[in-house]
Amino acid sequence: MMADNSTEKRGFRFGDVWQIFGQRGSLKKLGILFALVAIILIFQVWTGGTTLSPGNAINLVQAYSFILLLSVGMVMVIIAGHIDLSVGSVAAFVGIVVATSMRDWGLPWWGGILLGILLGAAIGAFQGFWVAYVGVPAFIVTLAGMLIWRGAQQWVGQAQTVAVPDEFKQALYGFMPEVGPYTGFNNLTLLLGAIIIAAIIYSQVRNRAKRKNMEAVLEPSWVTVTRTAILVAIVIYATLLFASGRLGTSFPISGIILAVLIMFYAFITSRTRTGRHIYAVGGNRRAAQLSGVNDRRTDFFVMMNMSTLAGIAGMLWAARAGAAGPADGTGWELDAIAGVFIGGAAVAGGVGTVMGSVIGGLVMAVLNNGLQLIGVSTDRMQIIKGLVLLVAVGIDVMNKRAGGPSIIGTMMAKMKAKQAAVELEATTGEAQPADPADPLAAKSDSVAASDPKSTT
């Protein structure tokens, strides 16, 4: 209890500012988040306020929700040490099959959605079998899959565009309806924002109470209040932004689907045994096997899950376009992979988060959208996106190069050491001994030892 009180009542310390973003948050992820904010602000000024207008914000979510969804699945594949080049072709194949089934087979819209999910899972199981149980590298399996499913898409659709019914478009691409009294906003979007705000406040209060009951060292109260206030302010702004669009629009249904899946997979990767196994296999496969992890089942799961999400992404695109066509899915795998690596995943596997990949995907989405708004041609857009990806991954590789210093690692080590000293002092009332390897600490100790007054 003394630890709790001493931590809560201590004075302001600059190091506590980082706790607003979470004690376990990485500086790399924060850097990407700040880069996203900076890109948004730059384009907001450059476009004269169009970037953060309600219409453009709604269009941004609708236009890029399928790419963000692919990034969520791709990060799990990459963490496990694989790559999937077939997601664009899988999405296109599922889209054309679903559209054809509703047009020619008489399936209702909900039957088409169910068929798309099952078809994506079946494709993923087929590719996962070759990767997990036959031992063919995922790169080769999915490269073959990219050709197979693209050809199958052309064969089923006969290289033609197949329209989807309006009910299907409304279910996946529409908006929440207008209900209740006229307020100048979409009332259901306001309600959704209120629910999110309540969830944020409840989560922060609950986490703090849980740590207090465990007699763990608590962060200062102002840190919790500041973090909650920042999150609530962001949600309020976003809620009013999406709710204030033209009549009949709201926060898109595709965005709600994306948000639910992001929360689900963030929970899977961070709080479940399946998630721990994915990180273990990607970090050190042999050690994971010796620890009892079924690496084959893990490989099978990530590959099947990726194709399932690709199938959902293909249906989202078909609903947005109003039809499934022969050019669907082209280059989607590159955007998804770029978002994952910009979001902090490691090329060798074992490192990455769902939220980091979503942020990385948003960087690519906002960059795409902003360049379009200012009239940049497609060829120059491709060059800029390629340079952004190259620089982001290059900086990370240079920082982690074997035998070289890691800027992020050094900064994090220093922060963790300071935090450990604070917790030790708060718990026992004794200062942590200085690190002999720290020249500044060693110098201060030697000065104190040579000063006669310091020993009295």
C-alpha positions in Angstrom: 0.0 0.0 0.0 2.9 2.3 0.7 4.0 1.8 -2.8 0.6 2.9 -4.1 0.5 6.1 -2.0 4.1 7.1 -2.7 3.6 6.7 -6.4 0.3 8.6 -6.5 1.4 11.5 -4.4 4.9 12.1 -5.7 5.7 15.2 -7.7 5.8 15.6 -11.5 8.5 13.7 -13.3 9.1 14.1 -17.0 9.6 10.3 -17.4 6.0 9.8 -16.3 4.8 11.5 -19.5 5.6 8.4 -21.5 3.2 6.4 -19.3 0.4 8.3 -20.9 0.9 6.1 -23.9 1.4 3.0 -21.9 4.4 1.7 -20.0 4.9 -1.1 -22.5 4.4 1.0 -25.6 7.4 1.1 -27.9 8.9 4.3 -29.1 8.8 3.0 -32.7 5.0 2.6 -32.5 4.7 6.0 -31.0 6.9 7.4 -33.8 4.6 5.9 -36.4 1.6 7.3 -34.7 3.1 10.8 -34.6 4.1 10.4 -38.2 0.4 9.6 -39.1 -0.8 12.7 -37.2 1.9 14.8 -39.0 0.8 13.5 -42.4 -2.8 14.2 -41.7 -2.0 17.8 -40.5 0.2 18.4 -43.5 -2.5 17.4 -46.0 -5.1 19.2 -44.0 -3.3 22.5 -44.5 -2.2 21.6 -48.1 -5.8 20.8 -49.2 -7.4 23.7 -47.4 -9.2 21.6 -44.8 -10.5 18.9 -47.2 -8.6 16.0 -45.6 -10.6 16.2 -42.3 -13.9 17.1 -43.9 -16.8 14.7 -43.0 -17.2 13.6 -46.6 -13.5 12.8 -47.1 -13.2 11.0 -43.7 -16.2 8.8 -44.6 -14.7 8.1 -48.0 -11.3 7.3 -46.5 -12.8 4.6 -44.3 -14.9 3.1 -47.1 -12.1 3.2 -49.6 -9.4 1.6 -47.5 -11.2 -0.6 -45.0 -10.4 -3.7 -47.1 -6.7 -2.9 -47.1 -6.6 -2.4 -43.4 -8.4 -5.7 -42.9 -5.8 -7.4 -45.0 -3.1 -5.8 -42.9 -4.7 -7.3 -39.7 -4.4 -10.8 -41.2 -1.0 -10.2 -42.8 0.7 -9.2 -39.6 -0.1 -12.5 -38.0 1.4 -14.3 -41.1 4.5 -12.2 -40.9 4.9 -12.6 -37.2 4.9 -16.3 -37.7 7.7 -15.9 -40.2 5.8 -16.3 -43.5 4.4 -14.1 -46.3 1.2 -14.3 -48.3 1.3 -13.1 -51.9 -2.1 -14.5 -52.8 -4.5 -12.3 -50.8 -5.4 -10.0 -53.8 -6.2 -13.0 -56.0 -8.1 -14.8 -53.2 -10.2 -11.6 -52.6 -11.0 -11.3 -56.3 -11.9 -15.0 -56.6 -14.2 -14.9 -53.6 -15.8 -11.7 -54.8 -16.6 -13.0 -58.2 -18.0 -16.3 -56.8 -20.2 -14.5 -54.3 -21.5 -12.1 -57.0 -22.2 -15.0 -59.4 -23.9 -17.1 -56.7 -26.3 -14.2 -55.9 -27.0 -13.5 -59.6 -27.3 -17.0 -61.0 -27.9 -19.3 -58.1 -30.5 -17.2 -56.3 -28.6 -17.0 -53.0 -29.9 -14.2 -50.7 -27.4 -11.5 -49.7 -26.7 -13.1 -46.3 -26.2 -16.5 -48.0 -23.6 -14.8 -50.3 -21.7 -13.4 -47.3 -21.7 -16.8 -45.6 -20.5 -18.5 -48.8 -17.7 -15.9 -49.1 -16.4 -16.6 -45.6 -16.5 -20.3 -46.0 -14.8 -20.2 -49.4 -12.0 -18.0 -48.1 -11.5 -20.4 -45.2 -11.4 -23.4 -47.6 -8.8 -21.7 -49.7 -6.8 -20.8 -46.6 -7.0 -24.5 -45.4 -5.7 -25.7 -48.8 -2.8 -23.3 -48.8 -2.2 -23.9 -45.1 -1.9 -27.6 -45.7 0.9 -27.2 -48.1 2.8 -24.8 -45.8 2.2 -26.6 -42.5 2.1 -30.3 -43.3 3.9 -30.6 -46.7 6.6 -28.1 -45.8 6.5 -26.0 -48.9 7.6 -22.4 -48.1 4.7 -20.0 -47.8 6.3 -17.7 -50.4 6.1 -20.5 -53.0 2.6 -21.7 -52.0 1.1 -18.3 -52.1 2.9 -17.3 -55.3 1.3 -20.4 -56.8 -2.0 -19.4 -55.2 -1.8 -15.9 -56.7 -1.7 -17.5 -60.2 -4.3 -20.2 -59.4 -6.9 -18.0 -57.9 -6.4 -15.2 -60.4 -7.0 -17.7 -63.2 -10.0 -19.2 -61.4 -11.4 -15.7 -61.0 -11.1 -15.1 -64.7 -12.6 -18.5 -65.5 -15.7 -18.1 -63.2 -16.4 -14.5 -64.3 -15.5 -15.0 -67.9 -13.4 -11.8 -67.7 -16.6 -9.9 -67.2 -18.1 -7.7 -64.4 -20.8 -9.2 -62.3 -23.1 -6.9 -60.4 -24.2 -7.5 -56.8 -27.7 -6.8 -55.4 -28.5 -3.6 -53.5 -29.1 -5.6 -50.2 -25.6 -6.9 -50.3 -24.2 -3.4 -50.9 -26.2 -1.9 -48.0 -25.2 -4.7 -45.7 -21.4 -4.2 -46.2 -21.0 -0.8 -47.7 -24.0 1.2 -46.4 -24.5 3.5 -43.5 -26.4 3.3 -40.2 -30.0 4.6 -40.7 -31.3 7.9 -39.4 -33.4 7.4 -36.2 -34.8 9.6 -33.5 -35.3 13.4 -33.6 -33.4 15.6 -35.9 -30.2 16.9 -34.2 -28.1 17.9 -37.3 -26.1 14.7 -36.7 -26.5 11.0 -37.3 -27.9 9.9 -34.0 -26.7 6.3 -34.2 -23.1 7.6 -34.8 -23.5 9.8 -31.7 -24.7 6.7 -29.8 -21.7 4.7 -31.0 -19.3 7.4 -29.9 -21.0 7.5 -26.5 -20.6 3.8 -26.1 -16.9 3.9 -27.0 -16.3 6.8 -24.5 -18.0 4.8 -21.7 -15.9 1.8 -22.6 -12.7 3.8 -22.5 -13.5 5.3 -19.1 -14.6 2.0 -17.7 -11.4 0.3 -19.0 -9.1 2.9 -17.4 -10.9 2.8 -14.1 -11.0 -1.0 -14.0 -7.3 -1.4 -14.9 -6.3 1.0 -12.2 -8.5 -0.7 -9.6 -7.1 -4.1 -10.6 -3.5 -2.9 -10.1 -4.4 -1.4 -6.8 -6.0 -4.6 -5.6 -2.9 -6.5 -6.6 -0.9 -3.9 -4.6 1.1 -3.1 -7.7 2.9 0.2 -8.2 0.4 2.6 -9.7 1.1 5.3 -12.1 0.4 8.9 -10.9 -3.3 9.8 -11.0 -2.7 12.7 -13.4 -1.3 10.2 -16.0 -4.4 8.1 -15.9 -6.7 11.2 -16.1 -4.6 12.8 -19.0 -4.6 9.6 -21.0 -8.4 9.2 -20.5 -9.0 12.8 -21.5 -6.9 12.5 -24.7 -8.7 9.3 -25.8 -12.1 10.8 -25.0 -11.3 14.0 -26.9 -10.2 12.0 -29.9 -13.4 9.9 -29.9 -15.6 13.0 -29.5 -13.9 14.7 -32.4 -14.1 11.6 -34.6 -17.8 11.1 -33.6 -18.8 14.6 -34.5 -16.8 14.4 -37.8 -18.5 11.2 -39.0 -21.9 12.2 -37.7 -21.9 15.6 -39.4 -21.8 14.4 -43.0 -24.6 14.9 -45.5 -28.0 13.5 -44.6 -28.1 9.8 -44.9 -24.4 9.2 -44.1 -22.8 8.1 -40.9 -19.8 6.1 -39.7 -19.7 3.4 -42.5 -20.8 -0.2 -41.8 -17.5 -1.4 -43.3 -15.7 0.7 -40.7 -17.7 -1.0 -37.9 -16.9 -4.4 -39.3 -13.2 -3.4 -39.5 -13.2 -2.1 -35.9 -14.8 -5.2 -34.5 -12.3 -7.5 -36.3 -9.4 -5.3 -35.1 -10.4 -5.6 -31.5 -11.0 -9.3 -31.9 -7.5 -10.0 -33.4 -5.8 -7.6 -31.0 -7.2 -9.7 -28.2 -6.2 -13.0 -29.9 -2.6 -11.9 -30.5 -2.1 -10.4 -27.0 -4.2 -12.3 -24.6 -4.6 -15.9 -25.8 -2.4 -19.0 -26.1 -2.9 -18.9 -29.8 -1.3 -15.5 -30.0 1.6 -16.5 -27.8 2.2 -19.5 -30.0 2.3 -17.3 -33.2 5.0 -15.1 -31.6 6.9 -18.1 -30.3 7.0 -19.8 -33.7 8.1 -16.6 -35.5 10.7 -15.7 -32.9 12.4 -19.1 -32.6 10.7 -22.1 -34.2 13.0 -24.7 -32.7 12.6 -23.3 -29.2 8.9 -23.2 -29.6 8.8 -26.9 -30.7 10.9 -27.8 -27.6 8.4 -25.9 -25.4 5.5 -28.0 -26.7 4.1 -25.5 -29.3 2.5 -27.2 -32.2 4.1 -25.2 -35.0 2.3 -27.0 -37.8 -1.1 -26.1 -36.3 0.0 -22.5 -35.8 1.2 -22.2 -39.4 -2.1 -23.8 -40.7 -4.1 -21.3 -38.6 -2.4 -18.1 -39.8 -2.6 -19.1 -43.4 -6.3 -20.2 -43.2 -7.1 -17.0 -41.2 -5.4 -14.8 -43.8 -7.4 -16.2 -46.7 -10.6 -15.9 -44.7 -10.0 -12.2 -44.1 -9.0 -11.8 -47.8 -12.5 -13.3 -48.7 -14.2 -10.7 -46.4 -12.0 -8.0 -48.0 -13.1 -9.1 -51.5 -16.8 -8.9 -50.5 -16.3 -5.4 -49.0 -14.7 -4.3 -52.3 -17.5 -5.8 -54.4 -20.1 -4.0 -52.2 -18.3 -0.7 -52.6 -17.8 -1.1 -56.4 -21.3 -2.5 -56.8 -19.8 -5.4 -58.8 -17.0 -7.9 -58.9 -14.7 -7.4 -61.9 -11.6 -8.9 -63.5 -9.2 -6.2 -62.2 -10.2 -6.6 -58.5 -7.5 -7.3 -56.0 -4.6 -6.2 -58.2 -1.7 -5.1 -55.9 -3.6 -5.4 -52.7 -1.0 -7.8 -51.2 1.7 -5.1 -51.7 -0.3 -2.4 -49.8 -1.1 -4.9 -47.0 2.5 -5.9 -46.6 3.7 -2.3 -46.7 1.3 -1.4 -44.0 2.5 -4.2 -41.8 6.2 -3.3 -42.1 5.6 0.4 -41.7 3.7 -0.6 -38.6 6.8 -2.1 -37.0 6.8 -5.8 -37.9 10.2 -7.5 -38.4 11.1 -9.1 -41.7 12.5 -12.1 -39.9 9.2 -12.7 -37.9 8.4 -12.7 -34.2 7.8 -9.0 -34.0 4.7 -6.9 -34.8 1.3 -5.9 -33.4 -2.2 -5.6 -34.9 -2.6 -2.0 -33.8 0.8 -1.2 -35.2 -0.1 -2.7 -38.6 -3.4 -0.7 -38.6 -1.5 2.5 -38.0 0.9 1.6 -40.8 -2.0 0.8 -43.0 -3.6 4.2 -42.2 -0.3 5.9 -43.1 -0.5 4.4 -46.5 -4.2 5.2 -46.8 -3.9 8.8 -45.7 -0.9 9.2 -48.0 -2.8 7.8 -50.9 -5.9 9.9 -50.2 -3.9 13.1 -49.7 -1.9 12.7 -52.8 -5.1 12.2 -54.8 -6.6 15.3 -53.3 -3.7 17.5 -54.3 -3.7 16.0 -57.8 -0.5 13.9 -57.8 -0.5 11.5 -60.8 -0.5 7.7 -60.3 3.0 7.2 -61.4 4.4 9.7 -58.9 2.2 8.2 -56.1 3.7 4.8 -56.6 7.2 6.3 -56.4 6.4 8.2 -53.2 4.8 5.1 -51.5 7.7 3.0 -52.4 10.2 5.5 -50.9 8.1 5.7 -47.7 8.2 1.9 -47.3 11.9 1.7 -48.1 12.8 4.5 -45.6 10.6 3.1 -42.9 12.0 -0.5 -43.1 15.5 0.8 -43.8 15.6 2.8 -40.6 14.5 -0.2 -38.6 17.0 -2.5 -40.1 19.9 0.0 -39.5 18.9 0.4 -35.9 18.8 -3.4 -35.4 21.8 -4.3 -37.5 23.9 -7.0 -35.9 26.9 -5.5 -34.0 25.5 -2.0 -34.3 23.7 0.1 -31.8 19.9 0.2 -31.7 18.6 3.7 -31.1 15.2 2.5 -30.0 16.6 -0.3 -27.9 19.0 2.1 -26.1 16.3 4.6 -25.3 13.9 1.9 -24.1 16.6 0.4 -21.9 17.3 3.7 -20.2 13.6 4.3 -19.7 13.1 0.9 -18.2 16.1 1.4 -15.9 14.7 4.7 -14.6 11.2 3.2 -14.1 12.7 0.2 -12.2 14.6 2.7 -9.9 11.4 4.7 -9.3 9.4 1.5 -8.4 12.2 0.2 -6.1 12.4 3.5 -4.3 8.7 3.7 -4.0 8.4 0.2 -2.6 11.4 0.0 -0.2 12.3 3.6 0.3 15.9 2.8 -0.9 17.5 4.1 -4.1 18.6 1.6 -6.7 22.4 1.2 -6.9 24.0 2.9 -9.8 24.9 0.9 -12.8 28.7 0.5 -13.0 28.5 0.6 -16.8 26.9 4.1 -16.7 29.9 6.6 -16.7 27.7 9.4 -15.4 26.5 7.3 -12.5 30.0 6.1 -11.7 31.3 9.6 -11.8 28.6 10.9 -9.4 29.3 8.0 -7.0 33.1 8.7 -7.0 32.4 12.4 -6.3 30.1 11.5 -3.4 32.7 9.1 -2.0 35.5 11.7 -2.1 33.3 14.3 -0.4 33.9 14.1 3.4 30.5 15.8 4.0 28.6 13.2 2.2 29.6 10.5 4.7 28.4 12.4 7.8 
